[in-house]
Amino acid sequence: MSRWRWLLADQLGPHFLDDDAQRVLLVETRSLFADRRLHRQKAHLILSALRHRAAELGDRARLVRADTFRQALTDLGEPVEMVHPPSRAALAFARTVEGLTVLPPRGFVTDRADFAAWADRRRGRLRMADFYRYARERHGVLADVPPPPRRPRRRPPVDVPPPPPIVEDDIDAQVRRDLDRWQVEGIRFVGRDGPRRYPATHAEAQVRLRHFLDHRLPAYAGTEGLLGDADGLLAQSVLSSSFNLGLLDPEPAIRAAERAGRDGTAPPAAVHRFVRGLFGWREFLWQLYWYFGPRFRGAGWLAANRPLPEWFDRLDADAVEARCLAGVLAGVRDTGWAPQTARLTVLGNYGLQRGWRPAELADWFGRSFVDGTDWIMNATVIGMSQYADLARIDTDPWAFDGAHLERAGAPCAGCRYVPKETLGDDACPYTGGFEAFLHRNRERLAGDPRLAAALAERTDPRRRDAVLAQEEKRGDDAP
Ligand SMILES: Cc1cc2nc3c(=O)[nH]c(=O)nc-3n(C[C@H](O)[C@H](O)[C@H](O)COP(=O)(O)OP(=O)(O)OC[C@H]3O[C@@H](n4cnc5c(N)ncnc54)[C@H](O)[C@@H]3O)c2cc1C
């Protein structure tokens, strides 16, 4: 008899098994949901995906409900193996379990030792664009298709068909009943429940991927930096939760996008944008997480030591008057997801300006988004959005004012705040917040060309004091 293969909730696709006979252990621990206040739809998705996988595998699988993983493994009492887990905490735990074999990672194209050799050669100058070039050459991805030059920003895409809906089944109904009961018993969630929006099985995820490649990918180029379109998805694939649950293997998805480019179904700029996200950014962040280890987490570089306010933590969009923030927060509350630019320029930017603690914000993203994942948070929230990683990845502080948000398509018309106003009752909280952020971090931003130039335009000390006083008074109240 082969060993049991223990599959975590991020390892639910076929590429985490070797053959059709393998015995599979799946463990559902209530403590995972009790310890952190997760988005209700995220909790639903995880449970639904685990239970669907158990149902698919039938007699080969054992789905164990236990208080802890250790208890489940002890109760099983037989040799177990697992694919390399996706977090340092899970790996540390695995190493404490006697007789548990950890196999190499799956679901990534690039190799850890290869990356380490590349990164060592670069002596700390780790830029995603360089990694993307290196990895494409190394793995023959879009090898003969150079990334097109950046294009001027376009208008949001129109008439892009939405992803096909998910049809819930009896497993989802049972998950909903269980979560309702847990809530009555005291487990707390954030966000609203709703029909399941995201794939819970490999088959559902494949349908979404195919649909994206055929219908949405062609419209995907040139939407960088935009905040919204008719369906709020900006032609993105909305597949991040499927990749992070391990339902989809990135490599075939990357190759399929390549083929769409070759067949002429999608323009090279769109193919590169998708592949850069999945093969560039995603692989790069995964490798950085392991390359730097715990050193990567939360260096307090900018003045950022305030706790997250309650209204933000609870996704209380109704408390917010600023239309852009209210809209994005409501989207997170109702769907557990937001497009990339909204995460950076509306959510992350607000926390950066207010000096919220990067690690708390990362935890919030991790709990509130269906795709929230520790190893990605590290670099995207701590690094990219809060600039607290000592600039280890290629980014400047993502601080922007209200005028920038308006140009990106924020719904400023009809908002009670005026994007260009810095001072006064109508001052946009992002515009006043941007200027106060510049002053508070004056010395630290001296080396950043864009922000140093913005500071150089704002030298009047009386105005500076007025902005700082106004924003201090505004504090962390919902804007
Ligand atoms: C503050 C902040 C927090 C984020 N947190 C997460 C997170 O917890 N989990 C997560 O998967 N992504 C995260 N991202 C990255 C990115 O926003 C999401 O992957 C993307 O918006 C998901 O939507 P999509 O599937 O439609 O992506 P698409 O634009 O269709 O891209 C395809 C796939 O590429 C990958 N990808 C694209 N961009 C990135 C990126 N910058 N970093 C890593 N992978 C990328 C994702 O797997 C995604 O599904 C975060 C970005 C920011 C700025």
The ligand as an SDF file (V2000), in Angstrom:
LIG
                    3D

 53 58  0  0  0  0  0  0  0  0999 V2000
   -2.3310   44.9830   -2.1340 C   0  0  0  0  0  0  0  0  0  0  0  0
   -2.4180   43.7620   -3.0000 C   0  0  0  0  0  0  0  0  0  0  0  0
   -2.7620   42.5370   -2.4550 C   0  0  0  0  0  0  0  0  0  0  0  0
   -2.8170   41.3780   -3.2560 C   0  0  0  0  0  0  0  0  0  0  0  0
   -3.1100   40.1840   -2.6860 N   0  0  0  0  0  0  0  0  0  0  0  0
   -3.1570   39.0630   -3.4360 C   0  0  0  0  0  0  0  0  0  0  0  0
   -3.4240   37.7900   -2.8380 C   0  0  0  0  0  0  0  0  0  0  0  0
   -3.5620   37.6430   -1.6380 O   0  0  0  0  0  0  0  0  0  0  0  0
   -3.4990   36.6990   -3.6270 N   0  0  0  0  0  0  0  0  0  0  0  0
   -3.3120   36.8030   -4.9680 C   0  0  0  0  0  0  0  0  0  0  0  0
   -3.4070   35.7750   -5.6470 O   0  0  0  0  0  0  0  0  0  0  0  0
   -3.0090   37.9760   -5.5540 N   0  0  0  0  0  0  0  0  0  0  0  0
   -2.9330   39.1040   -4.8240 C   0  0  0  0  0  0  0  0  0  0  0  0
   -2.6210   40.2950   -5.4070 N   0  0  0  0  0  0  0  0  0  0  0  0
   -2.2500   40.3210   -6.8290 C   0  0  0  0  0  0  0  0  0  0  0  0
   -3.3890   40.6060   -7.8010 C   0  0  0  0  0  0  0  0  0  0  0  0
   -4.0890   41.7740   -7.4190 O   0  0  0  0  0  0  0  0  0  0  0  0
   -4.3800   39.4500   -7.9000 C   0  0  0  0  0  0  0  0  0  0  0  0
   -3.6890   38.2440   -8.1540 O   0  0  0  0  0  0  0  0  0  0  0  0
   -5.3360   39.6610   -9.0680 C   0  0  0  0  0  0  0  0  0  0  0  0
   -6.0050   40.9020   -8.9390 O   0  0  0  0  0  0  0  0  0  0  0  0
   -6.3150   38.5280   -9.0710 C   0  0  0  0  0  0  0  0  0  0  0  0
   -7.2670   38.7010  -10.0550 O   0  0  0  0  0  0  0  0  0  0  0  0
   -7.2590   37.8400  -11.3860 P   0  0  0  0  0  0  0  0  0  0  0  0
   -7.2460   36.4070  -11.0670 O   0  0  0  0  0  0  0  0  0  0  0  0
   -8.3760   38.3640  -12.2180 O   0  0  0  0  0  0  0  0  0  0  0  0
   -5.8690   38.2380  -12.0290 O   0  0  0  0  0  0  0  0  0  0  0  0
   -5.3950   38.3540  -13.5400 P   0  0  0  0  0  0  0  0  0  0  0  0
   -5.0810   39.7840  -13.7710 O   0  0  0  0  0  0  0  0  0  0  0  0
   -6.3470   37.7020  -14.4660 O   0  0  0  0  0  0  0  0  0  0  0  0
   -4.0140   37.5750  -13.5290 O   0  0  0  0  0  0  0  0  0  0  0  0
   -3.9180   36.1620  -13.7240 C   0  0  0  0  0  0  0  0  0  0  0  0
   -3.2670   35.5000  -12.5400 C   0  0  0  0  0  0  0  0  0  0  0  0
   -1.9280   35.9610  -12.3880 O   0  0  0  0  0  0  0  0  0  0  0  0
   -1.6000   36.0310  -11.0110 C   0  0  0  0  0  0  0  0  0  0  0  0
   -1.2480   37.4150  -10.6940 N   0  0  0  0  0  0  0  0  0  0  0  0
   -1.5500   38.5300  -11.4090 C   0  0  0  0  0  0  0  0  0  0  0  0
   -0.9870   39.6100  -10.8560 N   0  0  0  0  0  0  0  0  0  0  0  0
   -0.3310   39.1860   -9.7680 C   0  0  0  0  0  0  0  0  0  0  0  0
    0.4380   39.8540   -8.7740 C   0  0  0  0  0  0  0  0  0  0  0  0
    0.6820   41.1690   -8.7900 N   0  0  0  0  0  0  0  0  0  0  0  0
    0.9450   39.1150   -7.7910 N   0  0  0  0  0  0  0  0  0  0  0  0
    0.7600   37.7690   -7.7340 C   0  0  0  0  0  0  0  0  0  0  0  0
    0.0520   37.0880   -8.6510 N   0  0  0  0  0  0  0  0  0  0  0  0
   -0.4840   37.7980   -9.6570 C   0  0  0  0  0  0  0  0  0  0  0  0
   -2.8320   35.5900  -10.2260 C   0  0  0  0  0  0  0  0  0  0  0  0
   -2.7030   34.2290   -9.9160 O   0  0  0  0  0  0  0  0  0  0  0  0
   -3.9440   35.7970  -11.2170 C   0  0  0  0  0  0  0  0  0  0  0  0
   -5.0350   34.9450  -11.0310 O   0  0  0  0  0  0  0  0  0  0  0  0
   -2.5470   41.4660   -4.6300 C   0  0  0  0  0  0  0  0  0  0  0  0
   -2.2080   42.7090   -5.1760 C   0  0  0  0  0  0  0  0  0  0  0  0
   -2.1370   43.8300   -4.3720 C   0  0  0  0  0  0  0  0  0  0  0  0
   -1.7470   45.1210   -4.9970 C   0  0  0  0  0  0  0  0  0  0  0  0
  1  2  1  0
  2  3  1  0
  2 52  2  0
  3  4  2  0
  4  5  1  0
  4 50  1  0
  5  6  2  0
  6  7  1  0
  6 13  1  0
  7  8  2  0
  7  9  1  0
  9 10  1  0
 10 11  2  0
 10 12  1  0
 12 13  2  0
 13 14  1  0
 14 15  1  0
 14 50  1  0
 15 16  1  0
 16 17  1  0
 16 18  1  0
 18 19  1  0
 18 20  1  0
 20 21  1  0
 20 22  1  0
 22 23  1  0
 23 24  1  0
 24 25  2  0
 24 26  1  0
 24 27  1  0
 27 28  1  0
 28 29  2  0
 28 30  1  0
 28 31  1  0
 31 32  1  0
 32 33  1  0
 33 34  1  0
 33 48  1  0
 34 35  1  0
 35 36  1  0
 35 46  1  0
 36 37  1  0
 36 45  1  0
 37 38  2  0
 38 39  1  0
 39 40  1  0
 39 45  2  0
 40 41  1  0
 40 42  2  0
 42 43  1  0
 43 44  2  0
 44 45  1  0
 46 47  1  0
 46 48  1  0
 48 49  1  0
 50 51  2  0
 51 52  1  0
 52 53  1  0
M  END
$$$$
